[in-house]
């Protein structure tokens, strides 16, 4: 059978079982027509009707297996009533025994086999048919028991093979997953090694530029030619450093991350525009900046901007009807930022830490700063961060 049609039938077991019942009835019709006319059962229409009745339990073999077993046992009254043993009845018992053995655990499958074939043996012994008187009841009992044992054994073998195949498939899936994980780990380790090496190269270039800049400053008035030569070296070294930095970022960037944008990153100057966007969204915000922000490094200014952005976003989500205040203070040794609101704050969830707070903590920790978040006295929520300013220059 075509794979697509087979998959379609597997998704619709009732349709497949109806087709199987029809096949059983047609098989009996073919067997009947192939035998001499004198051995045909009584009226063919009546015999066909009894065959359909005996094959009907097959329709329920997967959707309702136990009712199918009970219905099949009930059809044993047909031979005793009309002195006729339809072939579809025997095939139905074989199919149900196989089905229970192939799809059910050992105990239910064994119980179903006993419930099916023990009444058959009893019927052959107590109510022998006239057409089988010459064969003998003992022969019929042994023959039916052997048929039941073979059907049961085939079903259990198919179940065991199916379980083995599924276990091998699952083992292959796990092995493939582990192999992929090992490969990804190897790639990550190699990227870290390359990143460390590139970091050393970049640090060396930056150190060289710092030393040369110091030399230029000292000899600029006394020896302009030497200062110009040093400036050329600084220029070449800075370009090499930028190339190495790009390679370093390429190594650290994962496949899921987009390429870096070339637009300038926001700083303290963008906080007011950010606050205006939040005001338009429905949260009143006041902004106050103390100190001169021109001396801040771009990375520190970007960190302050991201902290304010994340804190205002959280306030917009969780504060409800409230107001927010943003304060940034810049001194000679540190920059401080505080974002507070008068709302109800986020819902406590001790088993869940938001990615925004984790990101703020990582950014602040990168510059050796501290971050404090939590409920504010008198209601609301407060985010405070202090980042030291590098004054080594």
N, C-alpha and C positions, 0 to 999 in steps of 0.2 A: 504494500500500500504506500502511496505517496506520503512523504513525511508531513506535508502540510495537512493532508486529510487525517492522518493518524493523530496529529496534535489536536485537530478540531474535535475528533471523537473523544480524546482523553479529557478535554475540557467539558464535554457533555456526556457523562457516563450513562445517563438514562437513554439517550438516543442509541448509543452503542449496544446497550443491553437489549433494547427492543429489536434491533437488527439481529442480534444473536439468537433471540427467541424465534424470530422468523426463519432463520437458517435452520434451527433444530426442526421446526415443523416441515420445512421444505425437504430436509434430509429424510424424514420419515415418509413423506410422499414419494420421494425417489425410490427408497427401499421397497415400498409397497408396490409401486409400478414395475419394479424390476423382478419381483417374485411371480411365480405362476398364478393365474387367476384363481385357481381353486384354493390357494392359501390366503387369499385376500380376506381381511376382516369383513364383518357384516356390511351394512350400507357405508359407502365411502364418505358420504357427507357427515354421518354420525362419528365415524372414526376420526375424520379431520377435526371435528369440533372437540372431541376428547383430547386430541393431540395439542390443540391450541390451549385448552385448559391446563394440561399438564406442563406445557412450556411457559405458561404465564409467570410462575415464580422467578424465572430467570430475569425478567424485567426489573425485579426489585433486588437483585443480588448484591448491588453495591450501594444503592441509596437506602435500602432497608433490609439488611441481610437476614436478621432473625425472623421478621415476618415472612420472608421468602422461604426460609427453612420450614417454618410452620405450615405454610401453604403447600409446599412440596410433600410433606408428610401427609397432609390431608388428602392429596390426590391419590394416595394408596387405596382409597375406597373405590376408585374407578374400576380396577380389575376385578375386585370382589363383586361389584354390582353388575357389570356387563360381560364378565368373562373375557376381558380384553386387556392386554398389557401394551399400551402404546410405546413405541420406541422413544418418542420424545420424553416420556417420563424417566426412563433410565438415563438418557442424556442430561436431563435436568438435574438428577441427583449427582451425576458426575461433575457437572459445571458448578453446582453449589458447593460440593465438597472441596473442589479445587479453589474456588473463590475464598471460602473461609480459611483454608490453609495458607493461601498466598497473601491475604490482606489482614489477617487477625493474628494475635499472639497465640502461643501454643495451646494454652488451656481452653480459650473459647473455640479455637479451631478443632481441637480434639472433641470437645463437647458437641459441636455441630455435627461432626462426622458420626459420632455415636447416635445422636438423635435422628440422623438421616438413615443410616444403614441398619440399625437394630430393628426398627419397625419393618424394614424390607425383609430381613431374615425371618422375623416372626410371621409376616404375611405369607412368605413362601412355605413355611412349615405348617401353619394352621389353616390357611385357605389356599391350597394348591389349585391351579387352574387346570381345566380339562385338557387344554392344548399342550400342557407340559407334564401330563401324568406319566408319560413314558420316560421322561428324563429323570425324574426323581427330585424330591424336595431337598435332599442333602446336597445334590449337585448344584442346584440353584442357590442354596445358602452359601456354599463355598465360593461359587463363582461371583456372587454379588459382593461378598466380603473382600475378595481379591480385587475387584474393580474399585471398591471404596478405598482400600489400602493404597492402591496405585495412584488414585486421584489425590488422596491426601498427601502422599509422598512427593508427587510432582509439585503440588502447591507449596509445600514446605521448602522444597529445593529452590523454587522460583523466588520465594521470599528471602531465603538465605543469600541467594545470588544478588538480589536487588539490594539487600542490606550491605553486602560486601562492596558492590559497585558504588553505592552512596558513600560508604566509608572511604573508599579509595579516592572518590571525587573530592570529598571534603579534605582528605589528607593532601591531595594535590593542590587544592585551593590554599590551604594553610602554608604549604611549602612555597608556593608562588608568592604569597604575601610576605613570608619571612625573607625570601630571596630579594624581593623588592625593597623591604625595609633595610636589609643589609647593604644593598647597593646604594640606597639613599643615604644611609649612615656613612658609607665610605666616601660618597661624593661630598657630604657635609664636612667630614674630617679633612678631606683634601682641600676644600675651600677655606677652612679655618687655617690650615697650614700655609696656603698661599697668601691669605690675608695677613697673617703674622709677618711673613717675609716682605710683602709689599709695605706693611706698616713700618718695618725697620728701614726700608729704602726711603720712604717718604720722610720719616723722622730724620734720617741722615741728611737728606736734601734740605730740609727746613733748618737744621742746625748749621749747615754750610752757609745758607743764605743769611742767617743771623750773624754768624762770625764775619762774613764778608761785609754786611751792612755796617757792623761796628767798625771795621777797618776803613770803609769808605768815609764814614763820619769823621774819623780821626785824621785821615790824610787828604781830605778833600781840598783844604786850603793849601797845604804844602806841596802836594804832588797830584795835580789834576789828571795827568795821564794814567797814573796807577789807579786813581779812583774810578776813571772811566772804564779801565780794564776790569776792575772788580764789579762794576755795575753791569757790564756785558755778561760776566759769569753769573751774576745774580739773575739776570734775565733768562739765560739759558737754563739755569737750575730751576727757576720757578716754572718754566714751561714743562720741563721734565717731571717736576712734582705734580703738576696738574694732570699730566698723562697717567702717572702712576695712581693718582687718586681716582681717576675714571676707571682704571682697571680694578682698583680695590672695590669700588662700588659695584662694578659688574660682577665681581666674585661674590660679594655679600648679598646681592639681589637674588631672590628666588624667582622661579618661573612664574609664580602667580602674581608677582608684584609688577605694576606697570612701570614703564620707563620714566625716569625722573623728568619733571617739568623744568623748563629753563626760565620760567618767570621768577622775578625776585620774591623771596620769602617775606611774609609780613613781620613787622616789629611793633614797637610801642606806638608808632604813629598810626597803626591800623586799628588800635583798640577803640577809638572813638567811632570809626565806621562800623566796627563790629557791634558796639553798643547801640548804634542807630538801627541796625538790622533787628536787634532784639526788641527795641522799642516798637518797631513796626509790627513785630510778631505779637505784641500785647503785654510785654513786661517792662514797666518803667525802670530805667537804669540811669544812675548818676556815676560819672567818671571823674576822678581827681588824680592828677599826676604831680608828685613833688620831686624836685630835683631835675638835673639835666640828663637826658637819655643819650646824648651824642657820644658819650664815652663808653657805652656798653658794647660788648661784642655782639655780633649778629646772632650767634647761637644762643646767647643768654636772652637777647631781646625776643627771639623766636620762641624760646621756652616760656617767657612771661606771657606772650600773646596766646600760646596754646593753652596755658593754664586758665587764662581769662575766658577763652573761647569754650573750653570744656565746662568750666564752672557755670557760665551763663546758660549754656545748653541744658545742663542738669536743672538749673533753676527754672528754666522755661518749661521743662517737662514735669517737674515734681512740685514746684513751689505753689502752683495755683494762683489765686488772687493775691499778689504780693508785689513788693518792690525790691530792687537789687542795687547794691553799691559796689563800685570797683575803686580800689585805691592802690596806686603804685608809688612807691617811694624809692628814689635812687640816691645813694650816698657814695662816698669814696671807697667804701669797702664792701658794700653789699647792695642788692636790690631786693625790695620786699614787695609782695603783691598780696592783696586780700580781696576776696570776693564774698560778699555775704548777702543774704536775702531774708525777708520777713515771712516767708511762706511756711508750709508744713514740713518741707523736707522730704527726702526719698523714704519709701517704706523700708523698715529694717528687714534685712535678709542676711543673717549671719553666715549662711552656707554659700553665698554668692558675692563675689567681688566684681564690681563693674570694671570694664576695660578702660573707661576713661580715667578712673582714679589710679589704676595701675600704670597707665601711660604717663600721667602727671608725675607719679612717684619716680618712674624711671628717668624722665627728663630732668627732674630736680636732682636726683641722685647722681646723674652724669656730671653735674657741675659741683658736687659736694654740698648741696644745699639740703634743707629740711622742708618737709611738707606736713601740714596738720589739717585734717578735715574732720568735721563732725557737727553735731547740733550746736547752735549758738544760744547763749544765755538769753532768755526772754523769748525764745522761739526762732525758728528759721534755721538756716544752714550756713556754715562758714568754711571757706577754703583759704588757707594761709600758706605762703611759701617764702622762704628766705634763701637767696642764692648769693654766695660770696662772689665778689668781683676780683678777678685776677689783676693785681697791681704790680706784677713782676717787671713789666716793661718800664 
